[in-house]
Amino acid sequence: MTNHKPDMLFGKANDISRALDETVVKTRQLNDDLRSRRLGGTIVITAGIGALGPSAIKDIISAITAFDAFTPENDPYGEHDCAVMTVNEIKIVWKIDYYDLTRRYHSSDPSDRNVTSRVMTIMRADEY
């Protein structure tokens, strides 16, 4: 019979859990920086959003900037990377994706700004 020390087993699991939590916290902060301060990435609007005109675009950007209604239901991974909203009776979707610095592949680590290019896409829900 192998004699395991339960503290060591649980300690390793807790270390992994802590590392994952730190990764999520870093990713969330970088996403919030892009969403609320327009820092650390690129924001793209679709043709449907562009067609709404400058005033509507300003209202949509302002609403996304102020958005803080993240819940386990709409943000299950805690990364603040996506939402569906209604702004001036227009249903929109915004989503942050993580690419490598060439924007050719997915990022190997979304929590590391040195290897990740963030792109937030804002679209009308009917364009999705």
C-alpha positions as CSV (number, residue, x, y, z in Angstrom):
1,M,0.0,0.0,0.0
2,T,1.3,3.4,-1.0
3,N,1.4,6.0,1.8
4,H,0.3,9.3,0.3
5,K,0.3,12.5,2.3
6,P,-3.1,14.1,1.6
7,D,-1.7,17.6,2.2
8,M,0.7,17.1,-0.6
9,L,-2.0,15.9,-3.0
10,F,-4.3,18.7,-2.2
11,G,-1.5,21.2,-2.1
12,K,-0.6,20.4,-5.7
13,A,-4.2,20.7,-6.7
14,N,-4.5,24.0,-4.9
15,D,-1.4,25.3,-6.6
16,I,-2.8,24.4,-10.0
17,S,-6.1,26.0,-9.1
18,R,-4.3,29.2,-7.9
19,A,-2.3,29.4,-11.1
20,L,-5.5,29.1,-13.2
21,D,-7.2,31.7,-11.0
22,E,-4.2,34.1,-11.6
23,T,-4.4,33.5,-15.3
24,V,-8.1,34.3,-15.4
25,V,-7.6,37.4,-13.3
26,K,-4.8,38.6,-15.6
27,T,-6.9,37.8,-18.7
28,R,-10.0,39.6,-17.3
29,Q,-7.9,42.7,-16.5
30,L,-6.5,42.9,-20.0
31,N,-10.0,42.4,-21.4
32,D,-11.4,45.1,-19.2
33,D,-8.6,47.4,-20.2
34,L,-9.6,47.0,-23.9
35,R,-13.3,47.1,-23.3
36,S,-13.4,50.0,-20.8
37,R,-10.3,52.1,-21.7
38,R,-9.6,51.0,-25.3
39,L,-6.1,50.0,-24.3
40,G,-4.1,46.9,-25.3
41,G,-5.8,45.8,-28.5
42,T,-7.8,46.6,-31.5
43,I,-11.6,47.3,-31.8
44,V,-13.4,46.4,-34.9
45,I,-16.9,47.3,-35.9
46,T,-18.9,45.4,-38.5
47,A,-20.6,47.0,-41.5
48,G,-24.0,46.8,-39.7
49,I,-22.7,48.8,-36.7
50,G,-21.0,51.3,-39.1
51,A,-24.2,51.8,-41.0
52,L,-25.9,53.1,-37.8
53,G,-23.9,56.3,-38.0
54,P,-21.6,58.2,-35.7
55,S,-24.1,59.0,-32.9
56,A,-25.2,55.4,-32.6
57,I,-21.6,54.1,-32.6
58,K,-20.7,56.5,-29.8
59,D,-23.7,55.3,-27.8
60,I,-22.7,51.7,-28.3
61,I,-19.1,52.3,-27.4
62,S,-20.2,54.2,-24.3
63,A,-22.5,51.3,-23.3
64,I,-19.8,48.7,-23.7
65,T,-17.4,50.9,-21.8
66,A,-19.8,51.1,-18.9
67,F,-21.0,47.5,-18.9
68,D,-20.3,45.6,-15.7
69,A,-23.2,43.2,-15.5
70,F,-21.0,40.1,-15.7
71,T,-22.5,37.0,-14.0
72,P,-21.7,33.3,-14.0
73,E,-24.4,32.8,-16.6
74,N,-23.1,35.3,-19.1
75,D,-19.4,35.1,-18.2
76,P,-18.9,31.4,-17.2
77,Y,-15.0,31.6,-17.3
78,G,-14.7,35.0,-15.6
79,E,-12.7,36.5,-18.5
80,H,-15.1,39.4,-19.3
81,D,-14.7,38.6,-23.0
82,C,-18.2,38.7,-24.4
83,A,-21.7,40.2,-23.9
84,V,-25.0,40.6,-25.6
85,M,-26.6,44.0,-25.0
86,T,-29.4,46.2,-26.2
87,V,-28.4,49.8,-26.9
88,N,-31.1,52.2,-28.2
89,E,-33.3,49.2,-29.1
90,I,-30.5,47.6,-31.1
91,K,-29.3,44.2,-30.0
92,I,-25.5,44.0,-30.2
93,V,-22.8,41.5,-29.5
94,W,-19.3,42.2,-28.6
95,K,-16.5,39.6,-28.3
96,I,-12.8,39.7,-27.5
97,D,-10.7,37.2,-29.3
98,Y,-7.0,36.3,-28.5
99,Y,-4.5,35.9,-31.3
100,D,-0.7,35.6,-31.5
101,L,1.1,38.8,-32.4
102,T,0.8,38.0,-36.1
103,R,-3.0,37.5,-35.7
104,R,-2.6,34.3,-37.7
105,Y,-3.2,31.8,-34.8
106,H,-4.8,31.8,-31.4
107,S,-2.7,33.1,-28.6
108,S,-0.7,30.6,-26.6
109,D,-1.4,32.6,-23.4
110,P,-4.2,35.2,-23.4
111,S,-3.1,36.4,-19.9
112,D,0.3,37.5,-21.4
113,R,0.1,40.8,-23.3
114,N,3.6,40.1,-24.7
115,V,2.3,37.1,-26.8
116,T,-1.3,38.2,-27.4
117,S,-3.0,40.5,-29.8
118,R,-6.6,41.2,-28.5
119,V,-9.3,42.1,-31.0
120,M,-12.7,43.2,-29.8
121,T,-15.4,42.8,-32.5
122,I,-18.7,44.8,-32.1
123,M,-21.6,43.6,-34.3
124,R,-25.3,43.7,-34.5
125,A,-26.8,40.5,-33.2
126,D,-28.4,39.8,-36.5
127,E,-24.9,39.8,-38.1
128,Y,-23.7,36.9,-35.9
